[in-house]
Amino acid sequence: MTTDLRDLFPETKGLDEKSLNALLKAIKHNHENGQFDYLKFKQSVFSLLKMEMSEEMAIRSAFTTAATLGLTKENLLKSARKYIYALESERETFAQAVLGQQRSQIDDRKSEVNQFAKKIKEHQSRIKELEREITIFQERIDNVDQDVEEAKTKIEKTKEKFLDVYDIINSNISKDIDRIQQIL
């Protein structure tokens, strides 16, 4: 078919190009070259309308000409329905693609958000546990400082007691040595 299908559907002008291209491609894919079908009929009607013929007269004239090539009303309607079916198939394919996009771009992302929320809760729980451990460790540090002071005090007292005993014994022995030297 040499005619641009866009010309046969002028109402589509200004609509989404990507959608229009997909649907026209489906129509073109179902066109059988050499057959006088709905598309060729529509093209003939458009050509007659350009000659300022009424729509009814253009349809009748196009059909009369096509009938000489063997086109019947039933065959014309059957071929038009074939293109409707092609459009419906393309719509179904599009609907499946939309569902796939919805799954990948919406549902999967919602799932990802749920996973992140779960991770956040796990991390918050872990943070609470770490804070609890930090509190315990800080208490131990605080107690260690107190324990260290108590230990220092105890060691100092023990040292003082030891040195007191040492001094006395050492002094006694030293005095004994002095006395022994004096007396002997």
Buried (B, 14 or more C-beta within 10 A) or exposed (E): BEEEBEEBBEEBEEEEEEEBEBBBEBBEEBBEEEBBBBBBBBBBBBBBBEEEBEEEEBBBBBBEBBBEEEBEEEBBEEBBEBBEEBBEEBEEEBEEEEEEEEEEEEEEEEEEEEEEEEEEEEEEEEEEEEEEEEEEEEEEEEEEEEEEEEEEEEEEEEEEEEEEEEEEEEEEEEEEEEEEEEEE
